[in-house]
Amino acid sequence: MRDSITGDARLALDLALTVRHDGAGGVADDLAGPAGLTAWVRAHPDTLPAADAFVADEDQLTAVRDLRTALRTLFAHAVRPARPSPADATRLLPVPEALRRLNEAAARTPTVPVLAWDEGGEPAVRRRPVPDGGGDLAAALAQAAIGFLSGPGRQLLRACHAPGCVRYFLKEHPRQEWCKPSCGNRARVARHHERHGRSG
């Protein structure tokens, strides 16, 4: 199943993960200002066009943060019947509103189908932005999110419920319960303290 985790999945997941645990019991936002969005985009040169020259403004920041809210709502919807990330529990949009925001953002950049056919492989259609059709960042991110949510990788999506964690992750092997080993350690320590507190 690892082969089904595409660049779209990684980009959509990375956008959702710009909301994270701050290390002190709260939630941090890596997109708190235009500088944060600029740094995040520049960290994705392989998946976002012209990332190295990107400089965010307030309008782009607002558009991407609105898209992220919609995406995290749809991630919470995708992991049901499991609980969503604790960061989202009280901030979820109604699903139709999240879908509307995602689809409207994706529509901002016209795309065309492009046929790709690697030697020995099957032909595949990919969508590419129309040349000179605009470089709307939120549209590119929304299209990646749609690619992920409509693909097989969505079945791997989970919310991490380790103490303090607010991340979503892709379950890449059957026994994986946490987004990363440190979350597993925190969960085990918390269970130990809970049992020890009850017995003492």
Secondary structure, DSSP 4 states (H G I P E B T S, - for coil): -GGG--HHHHHHHHHHTTEEE-SSSSEEETTSSHHHHHHHHHT-TTTSTTGGG----HHHHHHHHHHHHHHHHHHHHHTTTS---TTTTTTPPPHHHHHHHHHHHHTTS-EEEEEE--TTS--EEEEEEPTTS---HHHHHHHHHHHHHTSGGGGGEEE--STT---EEE--STT--SSSHHHHHHHHHHHHHHHHHHH-
